[in-house]
């Protein structure tokens, strides 16, 4: 499975955040989540969350910041059938990102 979380060139405004599309990961044991940016900064935060179909919300299972690398790659055990990734920009300038999720059965 390969899904786009954030299209190349997705902009995260200062003080803002972007949500990925919700990805169905049911049946997978582990997924690989990759988010990258042109300029690594600790002002960008990535949250990886999971939810059950009947839950009203998502539970954050991992939170990362970017420095010193310009990409965050993490193999994550699947906690529930729905995956959502959120990137928050705590800085004062626009940041661009892109992201993907991969998995094999």
Secondary structure, 3 states (H helix, E strand, C coil): CEEEEEEEEEEECCCCEEECCCEECCCCCEEEEEEEECCCCCCEEEEEEEECCCCCCCEEEEEEECCCCCEEEEEEECCCCEEEEEEEECCCCCEEEEEEEECCC
